[in-house]
């Protein structure tokens, strides 16, 4: 997730958004996190609450690669000027869309919140999904250390048999299946939007945003 270095350590935007969402539950799901930084970072979270072995996780991994390279990079990075933009599955419990060092944070969030329409207008193709699978397989087929094997089995609760089943789901996935599952989570989803960075004057009068001011001393690592 996007982070901003400070004398206090690494600033984990995704973790802060989760904390803000918990403390301000029932209020707006949009947060402006004012931090001592000259540039903005954005994060949008969609809860999924899936177990690590749920087949939707595998399809969402593919979808994240397609969206990152076919939509988010061209629109947010190349056109919008952000240093980076991507989608990822986060801790098997949510989808995360984020941008890093973003000069147009409000435009980025509009792009993310309009993803459903963009996907329906430009359906996933065989070539896009095939390329996405290659990226996913490059990660999951890398040799596992004993520590990683232990984490899969004892922390993630994933057996070797289940890991292989997930791999087969990835292998068999079609563009329509990947797109349908992604749209299922985007449809009427509760999206937690956040911007971290300096004050944005355009949001001063907005009732749709909750402002949280973080001083540099508060930006220590969040566990």
N, C-alpha and C positions, 0 to 999 in steps of 0.2 A: 504494500500500500504506500501511497505517497508519504514522504517524511521530510521534515525540515530540520537541518542540523542546528543546534544551539549549544551554548555552554552547558545546558542541562542535560543534553543527550539527544536521542532520537525521538522525534514526535510521531507517534503512530496515529494517523488520522482515522483509520477505520476503528480502532479501539475507542478513541474519544467519541466518535459518532455513536457507537453502541452505548457508551455511558450517558451521553446526552439524551439519547432516545429513551433510556430507562428513566432518567430523572425528570424528563419533560413529557412522559407518556400522557396522552390525552390532549396535548397541545399540538402545535404545528410539527410536522415531520421534517421541516426545513431548518437547517442550522447554519448560521454564519459564525465561524470560530475565529475571532479576531486574535491573531498572534503577531509577534514582532517579526514580520517577514515582509520583504518587498514584492513578493509575487504570490499568486494564489495556487492552491491545489484543490481539486474537487473529488468527491466520493459520493456515489449513489448506491444504496444497499437495498436488496430485495430479499426478505426472509424466505427460506425454502424448508428448513428443518428436516433435511433428508439424512437418513443413515448412510454411512460411507458405502454400503453395498447396494444401495437403491439404484436400479438401472438408469434412472433419470440423471444421476450424477455423471455417468459416462457420456450421455448425450449432451449434457450441458457443458462438459469439457470441450467437446467438439464445437458446440455453438460459440463458446468463448473465443476459440481460435478464429472461427469464421468472422465474427463481429469485429474482433480486434483488428484483423488485417484488411478486411474488406469494407468496413464502415467507419470504425472509430479512428483509425490512423488517418485515412484520407480526409475525413471531415474535421476532426479535432486537432490532429497534429499538423497535417500538411496545410489545411485551409485556415484553421483557427490559431495556429502558431504555438500550441502547447509542446513542451519538451517530450512528453509521452502521453499515451492514452491506451487503456486496455480494459478488457472484461476478464474476470476470473471467478472461479468458485472459491468461496472463503470458508474454510473449516467445516465443509459439508453442511453448513447451516444457512448460507445466503449467497446470492450473486452480488458481485461487487464490480461496479464500473467506476473508473477513476482516471483523472488526468493529473499531470505533474508539471509544475512551473507553467501555469496556464494563464495567458494574458486576457482570455475571454471566458471566464468561468460561467457566467450566466448563459452564454451561447452554448457552452458545452452541456450544461444541464438540460437545456431545451432539446438538444440533439438526443441525449439519453432518454428523456421522457417521451420522445416521439419515435422510439425504436420500433414499436409495434407497427406503426404505419410504414416506416421505412422498410421493414422486413417483408411486409405483405406486398409492397410495391416492387420489391426486388428479391424474389424467393431465392433460397440457397440453391446452388447448382452442384452437379456431380463433381466438377473440378474443384470447387471451393471446399467441399466436404472431404474429398480425397486428400487435398493438401493439408487440411486441418488435422486429419487422422495421422498423417506422417509426423506432424509436430507433437501430437499427443503421444504417439508410440515411441518417439525418440526419448521422451521423458520416462514413460512407464517401463520401457524395456532396458533402461540403463541398469547395470549391475547394482544389486542392493547390498549394502553393508549389513553386518549383523545387527547394528543399531537400528537401521531402517526396518529390517525384518521384525525386530522386537516391537517397534512402534506400531507397525501394521497390525500385529497380532494382539499385543497386550494393551496398547493405548487406543488404537483405532478399532479394535475388535474385528479385524479383517483377517480371515484365514487365507492360506495360499490358494485353496480351492475357490474361495470367493473372489480373490484378486484375479484369477484366471477367467472366472465367469464375467467379471467386469471387462476384461480385455476382449472377450468374445463379443460382448455387447457393442464395444467400440468398433470392432471389425465389421460387424453386420449392419451397423447403423446406416440408414438411408437419409438423403437430404430432407425428405418430407418428415421423417420421424424426428430428426434433429430440430427442424424448424417448428414442428407442432409442439414439442415439449417446451421449447424456449417461449413460444407465444403463450403457452398455458400459464407460465409464471409471470409473464409481462402483463397479461390480461387483468385489468383492475387490481393490480398489485399495490401494496403499500410500499411506496418508494421513499426511503429516508435519504434526502438530499442534503449535502453539506458542502460548504466552501470554507477553506482555511486560508487565512492570509490577512492583508490589511483591510481596513474598513471599506465598505462599498456604499457610496452615497446613495445609489439608486435604491437601496434596500431600507433606507432610513424610515420611510413612511409605510413600508409594507407590513401588513398584519399576518402575512404568510410565512414570515421568517422569525426565528428565535435567535437572539444574539448571545453568544457566550464569549466572554473576554478571558483569554489565557495570557498570563504574564510569563516572561521567560523562565522565572523560577519554577513555574508549574509544569514546564515542558520536559520533565525527566522521563526516562523510559517507563511505559505503562505495561504492566504485566497482566 
